Amino acid sequence: MKISARVTRQKPLSRDIREAVTKSLSRRAITLVEMLTVIVVISILLALLMPALNSAREASRQTNCSSNLRQIGVALLAHAQAHKGLLCTGAFDWQRDGSVTSIGWVADLVRSGTPVGQMLCPSNEALLSETYNDLLNLDVSSWASEQPGNPSTWTCGINHKGRVPETLPDGTQRRDPCEQIISTESLQTPGAARDELVFQAIFRQHFNTNYTASWYLVRTGVKLGSDGNLQGLGGGCETSPLARACTFGPLHLDRLSSVDVSSSFIPLLGDGRVSQYLERAFGDFKQSIPLVLAYTRGPVVNPSMDYLTVPPNTAREGPNGWWALWNRTLQDYRGFAPLHRGFANILMADGSVRSWKDENNDAYLNNGFQADPANGFADSTVELPPEDFVSVPSLSRF
């Protein structure tokens, strides 16, 4: 029996079909030149769009920053209403004002339910206050004998330990973290245990900010003696407009009502400038990250930026009297930073948030200083005019 094998041969494509396939393939093919052209066009479009996208992103951040400041303003007013007109208890400064978890505007607001540490300006590269260098590194053994409930034991009149320890119903104690650091010998000097306590009990509990308080909010005005110089405590305590004892302390609503200018012209808090860098890594933060200034420096001499010292035997009256000398000083507002495309958000005492422009792009807001190498101003352009932004040496009479 013969088996025949049939071989099926594929018929060749017709000429018309081959031409159609060839044309189809030719239409799909992209040459290198065409591909490069498309890439260039896309790159140009992205380059045109990026400034607009960045501008929109920064506008959103500025709005967020302004909203945070406005909420803080509401909280400060609520504190004043609950504490007989006192807007806050001081600066976020452990050395000059006391325990940062018991005293100061940050502590006041956190303890009343406003999580200040979560309300940061998103445009600021600095995420911490300069106060953290003190919290982590300061040798506080000299404060160990202080008693929170006994002002006569406080160093230079400052309660560095804060609240008195409280015994809870279960027998445990609720202690101020600053008191723990000062009272525990192993924590008095820098180390890993202290780092962890600061991170967990202070930072993670929202005691932080990247806004800078104005000198008016935390100091109000200078206290002067009959010779026109600052009155201090003596005994080795600091004598400067930064020292709490040399001033009238935190701002009170009564002071605002007695000033001859509108509260809308008096700054309370604003975008903070980098003043230091973190000296030790802790928690999630690396060493050398930027830190913001706690509060502005107060009245200084124009243009040297030095604090005023009145020469001996200077009379109060006259064009060269100490009253005139003080009134020629200006507030040092270089602690406020124009972070938002040349603008700085600043909370004013009437609760409004205003944006102030750095007109000459020197990264400072000038309130009347003559340009000088000592102050860093590029020129004498006035960006914070005195009729709109108060710069007097004191909101209290002297």
Residue pairs with C-beta under 8 A, 6 or more apart in sequence:
13 21
55 341
58 123
58 340
58 341
61 121
61 122
61 123
61 340
62 123
62 340
62 341
62 343
62 345
62 355
64 121
64 122
65 121
65 122
65 123
65 271
65 339
65 340
65 345
66 345
66 353
66 355
68 119
68 120
68 121
68 211
69 211
69 269
69 270
69 345
69 346
69 347
69 353
70 347
70 351
70 353
71 114
71 119
72 109
72 114
72 116
72 119
72 211
72 269
72 347
73 268
73 269
73 347
73 351
73 352
73 353
74 351
75 109
75 112
75 114
76 87
76 88
76 105
76 108
76 109
76 268
77 87
77 351
78 112
79 86
79 87
79 88
79 108
79 109
79 112
80 86
80 87
80 252
80 253
82 112
85 252
85 253
85 254
86 250
86 251
86 252
86 253
87 105
87 217
87 250
87 251
87 252
87 253
87 268
88 104
88 105
88 108
88 217
88 218
88 250
88 251
89 97
89 103
89 104
89 105
89 107
89 108
89 250
90 97
90 98
90 103
90 104
90 105
90 218
90 244
90 249
90 250
91 97
91 104
91 105
91 213
91 218
91 219
91 294
91 295
92 100
92 104
92 105
92 106
92 107
92 129
92 131
92 207
92 209
92 213
92 294
92 295
93 100
93 104
93 131
93 134
93 294
93 295
94 100
94 131
94 134
94 135
94 138
94 160
94 178
95 134
95 138
95 158
95 160
96 158
96 238
96 242
96 243
96 244
97 103
97 104
97 158
97 218
97 244
98 104
98 158
98 159
98 160
98 162
98 178
99 107
99 159
99 160
99 161
99 162
99 163
99 176
99 178
99 179
100 106
100 107
100 131
100 135
100 178
100 202
100 207
101 107
101 110
101 162
101 176
101 177
101 178
101 201
101 202
101 205
101 207
102 111
102 159
102 162
102 163
102 176
102 178
103 159
103 162
104 218
105 213
105 217
105 218
105 250
105 269
106 116
106 117
106 207
106 208
106 209
107 207
109 116
110 116
110 117
110 205
110 206
110 207
115 206
116 206
116 207
116 208
116 209
117 203
117 205
117 206
117 207
117 208
117 209
118 206
119 209
120 127
120 208
120 209
120 210
120 211
121 210
121 211
121 271
121 272
121 339
121 345
123 271
123 339
123 340
124 210
124 271
124 272
124 292
124 337
124 339
125 274
125 290
126 210
126 272
126 274
126 289
126 290
126 291
126 292
127 210
127 285
127 289
128 203
128 208
128 210
128 278
128 285
128 289
128 291
128 292
129 208
129 209
129 210
129 272
129 291
129 292
129 294
130 275
130 276
130 291
130 292
130 293
130 294
131 294
132 198
132 203
132 208
132 278
132 282
132 291
133 276
133 278
133 279
133 291
135 178
135 181
135 198
135 202
136 190
136 194
136 195
136 198
136 278
136 279
136 280
136 282
137 190
137 279
137 280
139 188
139 189
140 160
140 181
140 182
140 188
141 185
141 188
141 189
142 155
143 155
143 160
143 161
143 182
144 182
144 183
144 185
144 188
145 153
146 153
146 154
146 155
146 159
146 160
146 161
146 182
147 153
147 161
148 159
148 161
148 162
148 163
148 164
148 165
148 176
148 179
149 164
151 157
151 159
154 160
156 233
156 235
156 237
156 238
156 243
156 245
157 233
157 237
157 244
157 245
158 244
160 178
160 182
161 176
161 178
161 179
161 182
161 183
162 176
162 178
162 179
163 176
163 179
165 173
165 174
165 175
165 176
165 179
166 173
166 174
166 175
167 173
167 174
168 174
177 197
177 198
177 201
177 202
180 187
180 197
180 201
181 187
181 188
181 194
181 197
181 198
182 188
186 193
187 193
187 194
187 197
190 280
195 280
195 282
195 283
196 282
196 283
198 282
198 283
199 282
199 283
199 284
202 208
203 283
204 283
209 272
209 292
210 272
210 292
211 269
211 270
211 271
211 272
211 292
212 269
212 270
212 271
212 272
212 273
212 292
212 293
212 294
212 295
212 296
212 335
212 336
212 337
213 268
213 269
213 294
213 295
213 296
214 266
214 267
214 268
214 269
214 270
214 295
214 296
214 331
214 333
215 241
215 295
215 296
215 297
215 298
215 299
215 331
215 332
216 251
216 266
216 267
216 268
216 331
216 349
216 390
216 395
217 250
217 251
217 267
217 268
217 269
217 295
218 249
218 250
218 251
218 295
219 241
219 242
219 244
219 247
219 248
219 249
219 250
219 295
219 298
220 247
220 248
220 249
220 250
220 251
220 252
220 255
220 394
220 395
220 396
221 247
221 248
221 255
221 393
221 394
221 395
221 396
221 398
222 230
222 241
222 246
222 247
222 248
222 298
222 299
222 326
222 393
222 394
222 398
223 230
223 231
223 245
223 246
223 247
223 248
223 398
224 230
224 231
224 322
224 326
224 398
225 231
226 316
227 310
227 312
227 314
227 322
228 310
228 314
228 316
228 321
228 322
228 323
228 325
228 326
229 309
229 310
229 322
230 239
230 240
230 241
230 243
230 246
231 246
232 238
232 239
232 243
232 245
232 246
233 245
237 243
237 245
238 246
239 246
240 246
240 298
240 307
241 247
241 297
241 298
241 299
241 307
242 297
242 298
247 298
248 255
248 394
248 396
251 268
251 349
251 395
255 395
255 396
256 263
256 266
256 349
256 395
259 266
259 390
259 395
261 390
262 350
263 348
263 349
263 350
264 348
264 349
264 350
264 352
265 348
265 387
265 388
265 389
265 390
266 348
266 349
266 390
266 395
267 333
267 336
267 346
267 347
267 348
267 349
267 389
267 390
268 346
268 347
268 348
268 349
269 346
269 347
270 336
270 344
270 345
270 346
270 347
271 336
271 337
271 338
271 339
271 340
271 344
271 345
271 346
272 292
272 293
272 335
272 336
272 337
273 292
273 293
273 334
273 335
273 336
273 337
274 290
274 291
274 292
274 293
274 337
275 291
275 292
275 293
275 335
276 290
276 291
277 288
277 289
277 290
277 291
278 285
278 286
278 287
278 288
278 289
278 290
278 291
279 287
280 287
281 287
293 335
295 335
296 331
296 332
296 333
296 334
296 335
296 336
297 305
297 332
297 334
297 335
298 307
298 331
298 332
298 393
299 307
299 308
299 326
299 329
299 330
299 331
299 332
299 392
299 393
299 394
300 306
300 307
300 308
300 329
300 330
300 331
300 332
301 307
301 308
301 328
301 329
302 328
302 329
302 330
302 368
302 369
302 370
303 369
303 370
303 371
303 372
303 374
303 375
304 372
304 374
304 375
305 332
305 369
305 374
305 375
308 325
308 326
308 329
310 322
310 325
314 320
314 321
314 322
314 325
315 321
315 322
316 322
316 323
317 323
318 324
323 398
326 393
326 394
326 398
327 392
327 393
329 393
330 367
330 368
330 369
330 391
331 367
331 390
331 391
331 392
331 393
333 365
333 367
333 384
333 391
334 364
334 365
334 375
334 376
336 344
336 346
336 356
336 365
337 344
337 363
338 344
338 356
338 357
338 358
338 363
338 364
338 365
339 345
340 355
342 357
342 358
342 361
343 355
343 356
343 357
343 358
344 355
344 356
344 358
344 365
345 353
345 354
345 355
346 353
346 354
346 355
346 356
347 353
348 354
356 365
356 383
356 384
356 389
357 383
358 364
358 365
358 383
359 381
359 383
360 378
360 379
360 381
360 383
361 378
362 376
362 377
362 378
362 379
364 376
364 377
364 378
365 383
365 384
366 377
366 380
366 381
366 382
366 383
366 384
367 382
367 383
367 384
367 385
367 386
367 389
367 391
368 382
368 384
368 386
368 391
369 375
369 377
369 380
370 377
370 380
371 377
371 378
371 379
371 380
384 391
